[in-house]
Amino acid sequence: MRRLFNDDFKSEILKFLNSLDEQCQGTLIHSENYQAINAINTKYSEFVDFVYIDPPYNTDATVIEYKNGYRESSWLSLIENRVYSSMKFLKKEGVHALTIDDYEHALVRNLLDSQFGPENYLSTVVIRNNPSGRSTVKGFSINHEYALFHAKDSTRVELGRLPHNEEQKNRYDMSDDNGNFEWENFRKSSAGSDRVHRPKQFYPIYINDSKMRIPDLSWREDNLCYEILENPDFNEILVWPIDSNGNEKVWRWGLERAKAELENMIFKNVDNSRIEIYAKKYINANGVLPRTWWDKSEYSARDNGTRLLRDMFTGTMGFDFPKAMDAVSDSIKIGCPNPNGFVVDYYGGSGTTAHSIIDLNRSENSNRKYLTIEMGIHFLTTTKPRVQKAIYSKNWKNGKPVNRDGISHCFKYLRLESYEDTLNNLSLQPDPARERALADNPSLREDYVLNYWLDVETQGSQSLLNVADFRDPTAYTMRIKQPGSDVQRLQRIDLIETFNWLIGLWVEHMAAPQTFEAEFARETDPLLPKDQNTRLVCTRTRQADAGPYWFRLVEGYTLKVPGDDTSRQKTLVVWRKLTNNPEQDNAVLQHFLMEKLAISPREQIYAVIYVNGSHTLPNPVVEGENTKVRLIEEAFHQAMWATEGQA
């Protein structure tokens, strides 16, 4: 929104939105994915239903410029550390899917099994994504790729089903109050259908001209058969589950179910030679179990990936090898059957996963949410524009919408600083003597740079958190490299949004900034020393556009227990612009919170309150040694530099 509107307009819009994060259906992050994964892990820990990724296949068609000659191990390291980090935000019942071709299939399967555990491997789906084939020097034409599905915990996972195709729907051509059904032979014929496999499903059925019944029976454990306790009537015949070849089979249902559902069964005289019994088989309203061979024409990447993208854009397409929408949509239906679920794709590419979720929400009236991460210039030329276009219209041709069937949709767009940005914003105080000493001793230079320079002499750099600039949260700037070029431009960094992500804050309301003028007085405080027995108090504030006292409040919650929505901790973040008079700043802060807004740290409204700058607010101790009111600068630093296990 910042790129389209000024900050004042944006703030006025946001202040009217409650449950802000819950109303946001998507997030696009322009960043290197390992950095972005670690940035979102606090907020999304054990929150994500499904991770779907389509990483680079490490083939000659998509060459990766490695800094060494270890092509396989470098690629595996690239995948391994991202998969490992992303496992943290999968729910315990979450599902992970990775697509790959033959080139790295065996290696990545072993890697995923080692990460998730072989017991959590679910299946490998073969997808016919290239019907015309891709020729190889080894004499084969490749038509397929793989999707490898793993669970975080296979004992908890519930996979979704796929819709019935037209052929399957047409089979169920009859209906009653319970739905569509077909008549299926009541005698089993599949594997494991012999009498010896299920002897309790081998029992007689009595039939006359108009009805059927099951006689009284008694199970004989010694003979593993039923003893018939009543003979058939004179007009009844006895039917066993014996096929036309004389093989003893079994009925589809056990005895008690068959007795209860006789009204759902019929019999027919086939060729005047034998009686066959049929039972109603209802179509599963949830769809069919996903199969491991996907060959629909809609899975063609050329026809339903590349062509779709060309229809949405004009000129040169900004991305090679986009996925077919149906292949991604069906993966989402399997891995995220929850219509309100959350899907992450940290190899976002052209934005197919986000586009698929937008279309699924449109067609199913569902509310799945997505988070897509992608780097490079095509994020701006393809990924984000594609999402915007998909929201506006389902169908496009020659870069123009075919219809106006847009949906109400809100997505958040973030850009994270790059590694190059971090280096470009390191600052050093000039020291000619130091430079001369290092120039004459290369080994000293190396030791100095690794063990001292980065740790000590770059402190206060913007990319290493210059807390002095937190005095004005709207004015923190860095030199940022522009996508697709080496040009650097001074840009403002959104400290407020950054802090929300670092502490894992689910934003419920973001107030518009308020500015005030203030009046002060001194009052006696008996708790102070006699020679300093007065303290400054703010007696009145009034809103003024050019007032020196600026505040912006963010309300939301964090989760004390990752993934447990019942462990919400209501949180307030207070941002302010500090003047050069700390005493007045703190007097205004106390008046603004405790008098104007009636918010006291001593009350139980908020579990945690964050404030930038030193303060004199009452600060009760909660949970061990933690205080309720905490400094933003300290929390910011701790979250940015926390090692694993300390975040």
C-alpha positions as CSV (number, residue, x, y, z in Angstrom):
1,M,0.0,0.0,0.0
2,R,2.9,2.3,0.7
3,R,4.0,2.2,-2.9
4,L,0.6,3.3,-4.1
5,F,-0.5,5.8,-1.4
6,N,1.1,8.1,1.1
7,D,1.5,7.2,4.7
8,D,-1.3,9.4,6.0
9,F,-3.8,7.9,3.7
10,K,-2.6,4.4,4.5
11,S,-2.8,5.0,8.2
12,E,-6.4,6.3,7.9
13,I,-7.5,3.2,6.1
14,L,-5.8,0.8,8.5
15,K,-7.3,2.4,11.6
16,F,-10.7,1.3,10.5
17,L,-9.7,-2.4,10.1
18,N,-10.1,-4.7,13.0
19,S,-8.5,-8.1,13.2
20,L,-6.1,-6.9,10.6
21,D,-4.0,-10.0,10.2
22,E,-7.0,-12.3,10.1
23,Q,-8.6,-10.2,7.3
24,C,-5.4,-10.4,5.3
25,Q,-5.7,-13.4,2.9
26,G,-2.1,-13.5,1.6
27,T,1.5,-12.3,2.1
28,L,4.1,-11.8,-0.6
29,I,7.7,-11.5,0.6
30,H,10.4,-10.3,-1.8
31,S,13.5,-11.8,-0.3
32,E,16.0,-14.6,-0.3
33,N,14.0,-17.5,1.1
34,Y,16.2,-18.7,3.9
35,Q,16.2,-15.2,5.4
36,A,12.5,-14.9,5.0
37,I,11.8,-18.3,6.5
38,N,13.7,-17.3,9.6
39,A,11.9,-14.0,9.8
40,I,8.4,-15.5,9.8
41,N,9.2,-18.5,12.0
42,T,8.3,-16.8,15.3
43,K,4.9,-15.8,14.1
44,Y,4.0,-18.9,12.2
45,S,5.5,-21.5,14.5
46,E,3.4,-24.7,14.2
47,F,0.7,-22.7,12.4
48,V,1.0,-23.8,8.7
49,D,-1.1,-26.6,7.3
50,F,0.8,-27.2,4.1
51,V,4.2,-26.4,2.6
52,Y,4.4,-26.7,-1.2
53,I,7.7,-26.0,-2.9
54,D,9.0,-26.3,-6.4
55,P,12.8,-25.7,-6.0
56,P,15.2,-25.4,-8.9
57,Y,15.8,-28.8,-10.3
58,N,19.6,-28.4,-10.6
59,T,19.6,-29.4,-14.2
60,D,21.4,-27.9,-17.1
61,A,18.2,-26.2,-18.2
62,T,18.2,-24.1,-15.0
63,V,21.9,-23.7,-14.2
64,I,22.8,-22.5,-10.8
65,E,26.1,-20.7,-10.5
66,Y,27.8,-22.4,-7.6
67,K,30.9,-20.9,-6.0
68,N,32.5,-24.4,-6.0
69,G,32.5,-27.5,-8.1
70,Y,30.4,-29.5,-5.7
71,R,27.1,-29.3,-7.6
72,E,25.2,-32.0,-5.9
73,S,26.2,-31.3,-2.3
74,S,25.7,-27.6,-2.8
75,W,22.2,-28.1,-4.1
76,L,21.3,-30.5,-1.3
77,S,22.6,-28.0,1.3
78,L,20.4,-25.3,-0.4
79,I,17.4,-27.5,0.0
80,E,18.3,-29.1,3.4
81,N,18.6,-25.9,5.5
82,R,15.4,-24.5,4.1
83,V,13.4,-27.6,4.7
84,Y,14.8,-27.9,8.2
85,S,13.9,-24.3,9.0
86,S,10.4,-24.5,7.5
87,M,9.5,-27.6,9.5
88,K,9.2,-25.4,12.5
89,F,6.2,-23.6,11.2
90,L,4.3,-26.8,10.1
91,K,1.5,-27.9,12.4
92,K,1.9,-31.3,14.0
93,E,-0.6,-32.6,11.5
94,G,0.9,-30.5,8.7
95,V,2.0,-31.8,5.2
96,H,5.0,-31.0,3.1
97,A,5.2,-31.5,-0.7
98,L,8.2,-31.0,-2.9
99,T,8.2,-31.3,-6.7
100,I,11.3,-32.6,-8.6
101,D,12.3,-34.4,-11.7
102,D,14.5,-37.5,-12.2
103,Y,17.8,-35.6,-12.0
104,E,17.7,-35.1,-8.2
105,H,14.8,-37.3,-7.2
106,A,16.7,-40.0,-5.4
107,L,18.9,-37.6,-3.5
108,V,16.1,-35.3,-2.4
109,R,13.9,-38.3,-1.4
110,N,16.7,-39.4,1.0
111,L,17.1,-35.9,2.3
112,L,13.4,-35.5,3.0
113,D,13.2,-38.9,4.7
114,S,16.1,-37.9,6.9
115,Q,14.4,-34.6,7.8
116,F,10.9,-35.9,8.4
117,G,11.7,-39.5,9.3
118,P,11.0,-42.4,6.8
119,E,7.9,-43.3,8.8
120,N,6.4,-39.9,7.8
121,Y,6.8,-40.4,4.1
122,L,3.3,-40.5,2.6
123,S,3.7,-41.1,-1.2
124,T,5.3,-40.0,-4.4
125,V,3.0,-38.8,-7.1
126,V,4.0,-39.1,-10.7
127,I,2.7,-36.1,-12.7
128,R,2.5,-36.2,-16.5
129,N,3.4,-32.5,-16.9
130,N,4.9,-32.7,-20.3
131,P,2.7,-34.9,-22.6
132,S,4.8,-34.2,-25.7
133,G,8.0,-35.2,-23.9
134,R,11.4,-33.7,-23.4
135,S,14.2,-35.4,-25.3
136,T,17.3,-36.4,-23.5
137,V,20.8,-37.5,-24.8
138,K,20.2,-40.9,-23.2
139,G,17.5,-41.8,-25.7
140,F,14.3,-41.3,-23.6
141,S,11.7,-38.6,-23.8
142,I,10.7,-37.4,-20.3
143,N,7.0,-36.8,-19.7
144,H,6.8,-36.6,-16.0
145,E,8.0,-35.1,-12.7
146,Y,7.4,-36.1,-9.1
147,A,5.6,-34.7,-6.1
148,L,7.0,-36.1,-2.8
149,F,4.6,-35.9,0.1
150,H,5.7,-36.1,3.7
151,A,3.9,-35.5,7.0
152,K,5.3,-33.9,10.1
153,D,3.6,-36.7,12.0
154,S,1.9,-39.3,9.8
155,T,-0.2,-40.5,12.8
156,R,-2.0,-37.2,12.9
157,V,-2.4,-36.3,9.2
158,E,-5.7,-36.3,7.4
159,L,-5.2,-35.9,3.7
160,G,-7.8,-34.3,1.4
161,R,-9.6,-36.0,-1.5
162,L,-9.8,-34.9,-5.1
163,P,-13.0,-34.2,-7.0
164,H,-14.6,-37.0,-9.0
165,N,-14.1,-36.8,-12.8
166,E,-17.0,-36.9,-15.2
167,E,-16.6,-40.6,-15.9
168,Q,-16.8,-41.4,-12.1
169,K,-19.8,-39.1,-11.6
170,N,-21.6,-40.8,-14.5
171,R,-21.3,-44.2,-12.9
172,Y,-23.4,-43.0,-9.9
173,D,-26.4,-42.4,-12.1
174,M,-29.1,-43.1,-9.5
175,S,-30.0,-41.1,-6.4
176,D,-32.1,-41.2,-3.2
177,D,-32.2,-39.1,0.0
178,N,-28.7,-40.2,0.9
179,G,-27.1,-39.1,-2.4
180,N,-26.0,-40.5,-5.8
181,F,-25.3,-44.2,-6.0
182,E,-24.6,-47.2,-8.2
183,W,-25.6,-50.8,-7.8
184,E,-22.4,-52.9,-6.9
185,N,-22.3,-56.6,-6.7
186,F,-22.5,-57.6,-3.1
187,R,-20.0,-60.4,-3.5
188,K,-16.5,-59.2,-3.2
189,S,-14.1,-60.0,-6.0
190,S,-10.9,-58.0,-5.1
191,A,-7.8,-59.2,-3.4
192,G,-8.5,-60.7,0.0
193,S,-12.1,-61.7,-0.9
194,D,-11.8,-65.5,-0.5
195,R,-13.7,-67.2,2.3
196,V,-10.5,-68.1,4.1
197,H,-9.6,-64.4,4.4
198,R,-12.8,-63.2,6.1
199,P,-14.8,-66.3,7.2
200,K,-17.3,-64.2,9.1
201,Q,-18.4,-62.6,5.9
202,F,-19.4,-65.9,4.4
203,Y,-23.0,-66.4,5.4
204,P,-26.3,-67.3,3.6
205,I,-29.0,-65.0,2.4
206,Y,-32.6,-66.3,1.8
207,I,-34.5,-65.0,-1.2
208,N,-38.0,-65.4,-2.5
209,D,-39.8,-63.7,-5.3
210,S,-40.0,-60.3,-3.7
211,K,-37.6,-60.0,-0.8
212,M,-34.5,-61.3,0.9
213,R,-33.6,-62.0,4.5
214,I,-30.8,-63.3,6.6
215,P,-31.7,-66.3,8.9
216,D,-30.7,-66.7,12.5
217,L,-27.1,-67.8,12.7
218,S,-24.6,-68.8,15.4
219,W,-20.9,-68.5,14.9
220,R,-18.8,-71.7,15.5
221,E,-15.3,-70.8,16.4
222,D,-14.2,-74.4,16.2
223,N,-15.2,-74.6,12.5
224,L,-14.8,-70.9,11.7
225,C,-18.3,-70.9,10.1
226,Y,-21.9,-70.0,10.9
227,E,-24.4,-72.6,12.1
228,I,-27.8,-72.0,10.4
229,L,-30.5,-72.0,13.1
230,E,-33.6,-71.9,10.8
231,N,-34.4,-73.5,7.5
232,P,-35.6,-71.6,4.5
233,D,-39.4,-71.4,3.8
234,F,-40.7,-73.5,0.9
235,N,-40.6,-70.6,-1.5
236,E,-37.1,-69.3,-0.5
237,I,-33.8,-70.2,-2.0
238,L,-30.4,-70.0,-0.3
239,V,-27.7,-67.8,-1.8
240,W,-24.0,-68.0,-0.8
241,P,-21.2,-65.7,-2.0
242,I,-19.9,-68.2,-4.5
243,D,-18.9,-66.9,-8.0
244,S,-19.7,-68.4,-11.4
245,N,-16.5,-70.5,-11.2
246,G,-17.5,-72.1,-7.9
247,N,-15.0,-70.2,-5.8
248,E,-16.1,-69.4,-2.2
249,K,-15.9,-65.7,-1.8
250,V,-17.3,-63.3,0.9
251,W,-20.0,-60.6,1.0
252,R,-18.9,-57.0,1.2
253,W,-20.4,-56.3,4.6
254,G,-20.3,-58.1,7.9
255,L,-23.4,-59.9,9.2
256,E,-24.8,-57.1,11.4
257,R,-24.4,-54.4,8.8
258,A,-26.1,-56.5,6.2
259,K,-29.1,-57.2,8.4
260,A,-29.4,-53.4,9.1
261,E,-29.2,-52.4,5.4
262,L,-31.3,-55.0,3.6
263,E,-33.4,-52.2,2.2
264,N,-30.3,-51.0,0.3
265,M,-29.9,-54.3,-1.5
266,I,-31.6,-56.0,-4.5
267,F,-31.2,-59.3,-6.3
268,K,-31.4,-60.2,-10.0
269,N,-31.7,-63.4,-11.9
270,V,-28.8,-63.3,-14.3
271,D,-29.3,-65.2,-17.6
272,N,-31.9,-67.4,-15.8
273,S,-28.9,-69.3,-14.4
274,R,-27.8,-67.7,-11.2
275,I,-28.9,-65.1,-8.6
276,E,-26.7,-62.1,-8.0
277,I,-27.2,-59.7,-5.1
278,Y,-26.4,-56.0,-5.4
279,A,-25.9,-53.2,-2.8
280,K,-26.0,-49.5,-3.1
281,K,-22.6,-47.9,-3.3
282,Y,-22.9,-44.1,-2.7
283,I,-20.5,-41.7,-4.2
284,N,-18.2,-40.2,-1.6
285,A,-19.2,-36.5,-1.4
286,N,-15.7,-35.6,-0.3
287,G,-14.2,-37.0,-3.5
288,V,-11.8,-39.8,-4.3
289,L,-8.5,-40.8,-2.6
290,P,-5.6,-39.2,-4.4
291,R,-3.9,-41.6,-6.8
292,T,-0.2,-41.7,-7.5
293,W,-0.5,-41.3,-11.3
294,W,-1.7,-37.9,-12.4
295,D,-2.3,-37.8,-16.2
296,K,-5.0,-35.2,-16.7
297,S,-4.4,-32.9,-19.7
298,E,-4.8,-30.0,-17.3
299,Y,-1.5,-31.0,-15.7
300,S,0.5,-30.0,-18.8
301,A,2.9,-27.2,-17.8
302,R,3.1,-25.9,-21.4
303,D,-0.7,-25.7,-22.0
304,N,-1.8,-24.7,-18.5
305,G,1.3,-23.0,-17.1
306,T,3.2,-21.2,-19.8
307,R,0.1,-20.5,-21.9
308,L,-1.9,-19.2,-18.9
309,L,1.0,-16.8,-18.0
310,R,1.2,-15.5,-21.6
311,D,-2.5,-14.8,-21.6
312,M,-2.1,-12.7,-18.4
313,F,0.8,-10.6,-19.7
314,T,1.9,-9.0,-22.9
315,G,5.4,-9.0,-24.4
316,T,8.2,-11.2,-23.2
317,M,7.2,-13.5,-20.4
318,G,9.2,-12.8,-17.2
319,F,9.4,-16.4,-16.0
320,D,10.4,-19.7,-17.5
321,F,8.7,-23.1,-16.7
322,P,5.7,-22.0,-14.7
323,K,3.7,-24.8,-13.1
324,A,0.3,-26.0,-14.4
325,M,-2.4,-24.5,-12.1
326,D,-4.3,-27.8,-11.7
327,A,-1.2,-29.7,-10.6
328,V,-0.7,-27.2,-7.8
329,S,-4.4,-26.8,-6.9
330,D,-4.8,-30.6,-6.6
331,S,-1.7,-30.7,-4.3
332,I,-3.3,-28.1,-2.1
333,K,-6.6,-29.9,-1.9
334,I,-4.7,-33.0,-0.7
335,G,-2.2,-31.3,1.7
336,C,-4.6,-28.6,2.9
337,P,-8.2,-29.9,3.0
338,N,-9.1,-27.4,5.6
339,P,-11.0,-24.6,3.7
340,N,-9.6,-22.1,6.2
341,G,-6.0,-23.5,6.1
342,F,-2.7,-21.8,5.6
343,V,-0.2,-22.6,2.8
344,V,3.4,-21.5,2.4
345,D,5.5,-21.6,-0.8
346,Y,9.0,-20.4,-0.3
347,Y,10.1,-21.0,-3.8
348,G,7.3,-18.8,-5.1
349,G,8.4,-18.6,-8.7
350,S,5.8,-17.0,-10.9
351,G,3.2,-17.1,-8.1
352,T,1.3,-20.3,-9.2
353,T,0.6,-21.3,-5.6
354,A,-0.9,-18.0,-4.6
355,H,-2.9,-17.9,-7.8
356,S,-4.2,-21.4,-7.2
357,I,-5.4,-20.5,-3.7
358,I,-7.1,-17.4,-5.0
359,D,-8.9,-19.5,-7.6
360,L,-9.8,-22.2,-5.1
361,N,-11.3,-19.6,-2.8
362,R,-13.2,-18.1,-5.7
363,S,-14.7,-21.5,-6.9
364,E,-15.1,-23.2,-3.5
365,N,-16.1,-20.2,-1.5
366,S,-13.3,-21.2,0.9
367,N,-10.8,-19.0,2.8
368,R,-7.4,-20.6,2.5
369,K,-4.5,-18.2,3.0
370,Y,-1.0,-18.2,1.5
371,L,2.4,-16.8,2.1
372,T,4.7,-16.8,-1.0
373,I,8.5,-16.0,-0.9
374,E,10.5,-15.1,-4.0
375,M,13.6,-13.1,-4.9
376,G,14.8,-11.5,-8.0
377,I,13.5,-8.9,-10.4
378,H,10.7,-11.3,-11.6
379,F,9.0,-10.8,-8.2
380,L,8.1,-7.3,-9.4
381,T,7.5,-8.1,-13.0
382,T,5.6,-11.4,-12.7
383,T,4.9,-12.8,-9.2
384,K,3.2,-9.8,-7.6
385,P,1.4,-8.5,-10.8
386,R,0.1,-12.1,-11.4
387,V,-1.5,-12.2,-7.9
388,Q,-3.1,-8.8,-8.5
389,K,-4.4,-9.9,-11.9
390,A,-5.7,-13.2,-10.5
391,I,-7.7,-11.3,-7.8
392,Y,-9.2,-8.9,-10.4
393,S,-10.3,-11.6,-12.9
394,K,-10.2,-15.4,-13.4
395,N,-9.6,-15.3,-17.1
396,W,-7.2,-13.2,-19.2
397,K,-6.3,-12.9,-22.8
398,N,-3.5,-10.7,-24.4
399,G,-2.9,-9.2,-21.0
400,K,-6.6,-8.0,-20.6
401,P,-9.3,-9.4,-18.4
402,V,-11.9,-11.5,-20.2
403,N,-14.5,-10.8,-17.4
404,R,-14.9,-8.9,-14.2
405,D,-15.3,-11.7,-11.7
406,G,-12.9,-10.2,-9.1
407,I,-13.0,-11.1,-5.5
408,S,-12.6,-9.1,-2.3
409,H,-9.0,-9.8,-1.3
410,C,-6.3,-8.3,0.9
411,F,-2.6,-9.2,0.7
412,K,0.4,-7.8,2.3
413,Y,3.6,-7.2,0.4
414,L,7.0,-7.0,2.1
415,R,10.6,-6.6,1.0
416,L,13.4,-7.8,3.3
417,E,16.9,-6.3,3.1
418,S,19.3,-8.5,1.2
419,Y,22.7,-9.8,2.3
420,E,24.2,-7.2,0.0
421,D,22.1,-4.5,1.6
422,T,23.5,-5.5,5.0
423,L,27.1,-5.3,3.8
424,N,26.4,-2.0,2.0
425,N,25.2,-0.4,5.2
426,L,28.1,-1.4,7.5
427,S,29.8,1.8,8.6
428,L,33.3,2.3,10.0
429,Q,35.1,5.2,11.5
430,P,38.1,6.1,9.4
431,D,41.4,5.2,11.1
432,P,44.6,5.7,8.9
433,A,46.9,4.0,11.5
434,R,44.8,0.9,11.6
435,E,44.7,0.7,7.8
436,R,48.5,1.0,7.5
437,A,49.0,-1.8,10.1
438,L,46.6,-4.1,8.4
439,A,48.0,-3.4,4.9
440,D,51.4,-4.6,6.0
441,N,50.2,-7.9,7.6
442,P,47.6,-10.0,5.6
443,S,47.2,-12.6,8.3
444,L,46.5,-9.9,10.9
445,R,43.9,-8.4,8.5
446,E,42.1,-11.7,8.2
447,D,42.0,-12.3,11.9
448,Y,41.0,-8.7,12.6
449,V,38.1,-8.7,10.2
450,L,36.7,-12.1,11.3
451,N,37.1,-11.7,15.1
452,Y,36.9,-8.0,15.8
453,W,35.9,-5.8,12.9
454,L,32.4,-7.2,12.3
455,D,31.7,-7.7,16.0
456,V,33.0,-4.3,17.4
457,E,33.8,-1.7,14.9
458,T,30.6,-1.9,12.8
459,Q,28.4,-1.5,15.8
460,G,25.8,1.2,15.2
461,S,25.5,0.4,11.5
462,Q,22.0,0.7,10.2
463,S,22.0,-3.0,9.1
464,L,23.2,-4.1,12.5
465,L,20.4,-2.3,14.4
466,N,21.2,1.3,15.3
467,V,19.0,1.8,18.3
468,A,19.8,5.5,18.5
469,D,17.6,5.9,15.4
470,F,14.6,4.4,17.2
471,R,14.0,7.9,18.6
472,D,11.9,8.4,15.5
473,P,10.4,5.1,14.2
474,T,9.3,6.8,10.9
475,A,12.8,7.9,10.0
476,Y,15.0,4.8,10.0
477,T,16.7,4.6,6.6
478,M,19.1,2.3,4.8
479,R,20.8,2.3,1.4
480,I,18.9,-0.4,-0.5
481,K,20.1,-2.0,-3.7
482,Q,17.4,-1.7,-6.4
483,P,16.2,-5.0,-7.9
484,G,17.9,-5.8,-11.2
485,S,20.6,-3.3,-10.8
486,D,23.6,-2.2,-8.6
487,V,22.0,1.2,-8.0
488,Q,21.5,2.0,-4.3
489,R,18.8,4.3,-3.0
490,L,18.2,5.6,0.5
491,Q,14.9,4.1,1.6
492,R,12.9,4.2,4.8
493,I,12.7,1.0,6.8
494,D,9.3,0.1,8.4
495,L,10.4,-0.5,12.0
496,I,6.8,-1.0,13.1
497,E,6.1,-3.8,10.7
498,T,9.5,-5.4,11.2
499,F,9.0,-5.5,15.0
500,N,5.6,-7.1,14.6
501,W,7.2,-10.0,12.7
502,L,10.1,-10.3,15.1
503,I,8.0,-10.8,18.1
504,G,5.4,-12.9,16.3
505,L,2.6,-10.4,16.7
506,W,-0.8,-11.1,15.2
507,V,-2.0,-7.6,14.6
508,E,-5.6,-6.9,15.5
509,H,-5.6,-3.1,15.2
510,M,-3.1,-0.5,14.1
511,A,-4.1,3.0,15.2
512,A,-3.3,6.0,13.1
513,P,-0.5,8.2,14.4
514,Q,-1.5,11.0,16.8
515,T,0.4,14.1,17.6
516,F,-0.1,16.3,20.7
517,E,0.9,19.5,22.4
518,A,1.2,19.2,26.1
519,E,1.1,21.3,29.3
520,F,3.2,20.4,32.4
521,A,3.4,21.1,36.1
522,R,5.7,20.0,38.9
523,E,4.2,18.2,41.9
524,T,5.6,17.1,45.2
525,D,6.5,13.4,45.5
526,P,7.2,12.3,49.0
527,L,9.0,9.2,47.7
528,L,11.7,11.3,46.2
529,P,14.8,12.7,48.1
530,K,14.1,16.0,49.9
531,D,16.4,18.0,47.6
532,Q,14.6,16.5,44.5
533,N,11.1,16.1,45.9
534,T,9.2,17.2,42.8
535,R,8.5,15.4,39.6
536,L,7.2,16.7,36.3
537,V,3.7,15.7,35.4
538,C,1.7,16.3,32.2
539,T,-1.5,18.0,33.1
540,R,-3.1,18.2,29.7
541,T,-2.6,17.1,26.1
542,R,-4.4,18.3,23.0
543,Q,-4.1,17.0,19.5
544,A,-2.2,19.2,17.1
545,D,-0.9,18.5,13.6
546,A,2.5,19.9,14.3
547,G,2.6,18.8,18.0
548,P,6.0,17.5,19.2
549,Y,4.6,14.4,20.8
550,W,3.9,11.6,18.4
551,F,2.3,8.2,19.2
552,R,1.2,5.2,17.3
553,L,-0.3,2.1,19.0
554,V,-0.4,-1.4,17.7
555,E,-2.7,-4.0,19.4
556,G,-2.6,-7.7,18.9
557,Y,-1.5,-10.9,20.5
558,T,1.3,-13.4,20.5
559,L,1.0,-17.1,21.2
560,K,2.7,-18.3,24.4
561,V,2.5,-21.9,23.1
562,P,3.3,-22.2,19.4
563,G,0.3,-23.2,17.4
564,D,-2.1,-23.1,20.4
565,D,-4.7,-20.4,19.7
566,T,-5.9,-20.7,23.3
567,S,-2.5,-19.4,24.6
568,R,-3.0,-15.9,23.3
569,Q,-1.2,-13.1,25.1
570,K,-2.8,-9.7,24.5
571,T,0.0,-7.3,23.5
572,L,0.2,-3.6,23.1
573,V,3.1,-1.9,21.3
574,V,3.6,1.9,21.9
575,W,5.7,3.7,19.4
576,R,6.6,7.4,20.0
577,K,8.9,10.0,18.7
578,L,11.3,11.1,21.4
579,T,12.3,14.8,21.9
580,N,15.5,16.0,23.5
581,N,13.7,16.2,26.9
582,P,13.3,12.7,28.4
583,E,11.4,14.0,31.4
584,Q,8.7,15.6,29.3
585,D,8.6,12.6,27.0
586,N,7.9,10.3,29.9
587,A,5.4,12.6,31.5
588,V,3.4,12.8,28.2
589,L,3.7,9.0,27.9
590,Q,2.1,8.4,31.3
591,H,-0.6,10.9,30.7
592,F,-1.4,9.5,27.2
593,L,-1.6,5.9,28.3
594,M,-2.9,6.2,31.9
595,E,-5.1,9.3,31.8
596,K,-6.2,9.7,28.2
597,L,-6.6,6.0,27.2
598,A,-7.0,4.6,30.8
599,I,-4.4,1.9,30.2
600,S,-2.5,1.0,33.3
601,P,0.4,-1.6,33.3
602,R,-0.9,-2.7,36.7
603,E,-4.2,-4.0,35.2
604,Q,-4.7,-7.2,33.3
605,I,-5.8,-5.9,30.0
606,Y,-2.5,-6.6,28.3
607,A,-0.1,-9.4,29.2
608,V,2.9,-7.4,27.6
609,I,3.4,-3.8,26.7
610,Y,6.3,-2.7,24.5
611,V,7.5,0.9,24.5
612,N,10.5,2.5,22.6
613,G,12.8,4.7,24.7
614,S,13.4,4.6,28.4
615,H,10.3,5.2,30.5
616,T,9.0,5.7,34.0
617,L,5.8,3.6,33.7
618,P,4.8,1.4,36.6
619,N,6.3,-2.0,35.7
620,P,5.0,-5.0,37.6
621,V,6.9,-8.3,37.4
622,V,5.1,-11.1,35.7
623,E,6.2,-14.7,35.3
624,G,9.6,-15.0,37.0
625,E,11.9,-12.1,36.3
626,N,10.0,-10.7,33.3
627,T,8.4,-7.3,33.5
628,K,5.2,-6.4,31.8
629,V,6.5,-3.2,30.2
630,R,9.5,-4.0,27.9
631,L,11.8,-1.8,25.8
632,I,11.3,-2.2,22.1
633,E,15.0,-1.7,21.5
634,E,15.9,-4.6,23.8
635,A,13.3,-7.0,22.4
636,F,14.3,-6.0,18.8
637,H,17.9,-6.7,19.5
638,Q,17.2,-10.0,21.2
639,A,14.9,-11.2,18.4
640,M,17.3,-10.2,15.7
641,W,20.4,-11.8,17.2
642,A,18.9,-14.7,19.0
643,T,20.5,-18.1,18.3
644,E,18.5,-21.2,17.8
645,G,16.6,-22.1,21.0
646,Q,16.7,-18.6,22.4
647,A,14.2,-17.0,20.1
